[in-house]
Amino acid sequence: MREDILRQRMVLPELQLVDEAELEEDREYLMQMYPAKARLIMVMVEDECDKMEYEGSPMFAPYPDKETILGLSGKIFNKVTFDRNDQHLRHLIDVMMCNEIYIRRNRYKRRRKFF
């Protein structure tokens, strides 16, 4: 009986990775429903975050620098539009960037606990 309770409380890293894979698959499926321009922007956001995903990165700092994060979104904004006054698009990119960083920070924290 006690062993069953202990097994239920323990989460093996292998099981955690399976859950993470399922979550990623679900996320990718839902992202297919994004409008075409948003999918293009999301690819660019992911590319920028890939470049920032290293040990000691500002992305993983306890309090990421707002200027750094908004600078990354501004870089993407400048690539996708010529209309510098399109604040709705700029805000969308800011939100997508912050969300992607949030997802990666959580994944990083979960992995650090197990390894």
C-alpha positions in Angstrom: 0.0 0.0 0.0 2.7 2.5 1.0 4.7 1.6 -2.1 1.7 2.5 -4.3 1.4 5.9 -2.7 5.1 6.5 -3.2 4.9 5.4 -6.9 2.0 7.8 -7.4 4.0 10.7 -6.0 7.2 10.0 -7.9 7.3 11.3 -11.4 10.1 9.7 -13.5 11.9 12.0 -16.0 10.9 9.6 -18.8 7.2 10.1 -18.0 7.7 13.9 -17.8 9.3 13.9 -21.3 6.3 12.0 -22.7 4.0 14.5 -21.2 6.0 17.3 -22.7 6.0 15.7 -26.1 2.2 15.4 -26.0 1.9 19.1 -25.0 4.2 20.1 -27.8 2.2 18.1 -30.3 -1.0 19.7 -29.1 0.5 23.1 -29.3 1.7 22.5 -32.9 -1.8 21.3 -33.9 -3.4 24.4 -32.5 -0.8 26.7 -34.2 -1.9 25.3 -37.5 -5.1 27.2 -37.0 -3.3 30.5 -36.8 -3.9 32.8 -39.8 -1.1 32.6 -42.4 0.6 35.9 -41.4 0.5 34.9 -37.7 2.1 31.5 -38.6 4.9 33.3 -40.5 5.5 35.6 -37.5 5.5 32.6 -35.1 8.2 30.9 -37.1 10.3 34.1 -36.8 9.5 34.3 -33.1 10.7 30.7 -32.6 13.9 31.4 -34.6 14.7 34.4 -32.4 14.0 32.3 -29.2 16.1 29.5 -30.6 19.1 31.9 -30.7 18.5 32.9 -27.1 18.1 29.4 -25.7 21.4 28.8 -24.0 22.7 28.6 -20.4 22.9 32.1 -18.9 20.6 33.6 -21.5 18.6 36.7 -20.6 15.5 34.6 -21.5 16.1 32.5 -18.4 16.9 35.3 -16.0 14.6 35.5 -13.0 13.4 38.9 -14.3 14.1 39.2 -18.1 15.0 42.6 -19.3 11.9 44.2 -20.9 14.0 46.1 -23.5 15.7 42.9 -24.6 12.4 41.1 -25.1 10.8 44.1 -26.9 13.9 44.6 -29.0 13.5 41.0 -30.3 9.9 41.7 -31.2 10.8 45.0 -32.8 13.3 43.2 -35.0 10.6 40.8 -36.2 8.1 43.7 -36.6 10.6 45.6 -38.9 11.0 42.4 -41.1 7.2 41.8 -41.6 5.8 45.2 -42.2 6.6 48.6 -43.9 3.8 50.3 -41.9 5.6 51.4 -38.7 2.2 52.7 -37.4 0.6 49.3 -37.3 0.5 49.0 -33.5 -1.9 46.1 -33.5 0.6 44.0 -35.4 3.4 45.2 -33.1 1.4 44.2 -30.0 0.6 40.8 -31.5 4.3 40.2 -32.0 5.1 41.3 -28.5 2.4 38.9 -27.1 3.7 36.0 -29.2 7.3 36.7 -28.1 6.4 36.8 -24.4 4.2 33.7 -24.7 7.0 31.7 -26.5 9.5 32.8 -23.9 7.1 31.8 -21.1 6.8 28.3 -22.6 10.5 27.9 -23.0 11.2 29.2 -19.4 8.8 26.6 -18.0 10.3 23.8 -20.1 13.8 24.8 -18.9 12.7 24.9 -15.3 11.0 21.4 -15.6 14.1 19.9 -17.2 16.4 21.5 -14.6 14.5 19.8 -11.8 15.1 16.3 -13.2 18.6 16.6 -14.7 
